[in-house]
Amino acid sequence: MQAVRVRGQVTAGRQLEVALPAGCPAGEVDVILLYQQPARAPRRHRPAGHHPGFGMWRDRPEAQDPAEFAAHLRRMVETGGDRRG
C-alpha cells in the first residue's frame, strides 16, 4: 500500500473535491479525512479589577503583606492547620 497526501475541499453538498497528482494509478482507494480546526479567537484578558473577588481582602489587617498572607494560607492548607476540631 502506498500513501499520497492531497489537499481537497468538502463542498456544501458534501462532495469531496481533490486534485490527484500525476501518475496516480486508477483503482480503489481508502480515504481518511483530516479536518482543519477553525482558528479560535484569542482570549481577551480583562484587567484584574473586573473580577468580583478582586480586592476582597484589602481591608483585612492580617493581609497587609499579600505575599506573606498567601504563604500563610498555603501552609495552613498543606498542614491541615485550617481544620477546626
C-alpha contacts under 8 A as a table, 3 or more apart, distances in Angstrom:
res1	aa1	res2	aa2	distance
6	V	18	V	6.94
6	V	19	A	7.19
6	V	20	L	6.85
6	V	21	P	7.86
7	R	18	V	6.24
7	R	19	A	7.47
8	G	16	L	6.88
8	G	17	E	5.37
8	G	18	V	4.30
8	G	19	A	7.07
9	Q	16	L	5.83
9	Q	17	E	5.16
9	Q	18	V	6.65
10	V	13	G	7.89
10	V	14	R	5.66
10	V	15	Q	5.44
10	V	16	L	4.61
10	V	17	E	6.26
11	T	14	R	5.06
11	T	15	Q	5.24
11	T	16	L	6.51
11	T	17	E	7.41
12	A	15	Q	7.43
20	L	24	C	6.67
21	P	24	C	5.86
46	R	50	H	6.64
47	P	50	H	5.91
48	A	51	H	5.90
48	A	54	F	6.58
49	G	52	P	7.76
49	G	54	F	5.70
49	G	55	G	7.83
50	H	54	F	7.29
51	H	54	F	5.39
53	G	56	M	5.58
55	G	58	R	5.22
56	M	59	D	7.63
57	W	60	R	5.43
57	W	63	A	6.54
58	R	63	A	6.92
58	R	64	Q	7.31
59	D	63	A	7.77
60	R	63	A	5.40
60	R	64	Q	7.07
61	P	64	Q	5.73
62	E	65	D	7.63
62	E	69	F	6.91
63	A	66	P	5.52
63	A	68	E	7.90
63	A	69	F	5.35
64	Q	69	F	7.70
65	D	68	E	5.53
65	D	69	F	6.09
66	P	69	F	5.04
66	P	70	A	6.04
67	A	70	A	5.24
67	A	71	A	6.22
68	E	71	A	5.02
68	E	72	H	6.09
69	F	72	H	5.03
69	F	73	L	6.25
70	A	73	L	5.11
70	A	74	R	6.21
71	A	74	R	5.08
71	A	75	R	6.19
72	H	75	R	5.11
72	H	76	M	6.23
73	L	76	M	5.08
73	L	77	V	6.31
74	R	77	V	5.19
74	R	78	E	6.03
75	R	78	E	5.11
75	R	79	T	5.99
75	R	81	G	7.69
76	M	79	T	5.45
76	M	80	G	5.83
76	M	81	G	4.53
76	M	82	D	5.17
77	V	80	G	5.22
77	V	81	G	6.32
77	V	82	D	5.82
78	E	81	G	7.68
79	T	82	D	7.90
80	G	83	R	5.87
81	G	84	R	7.91
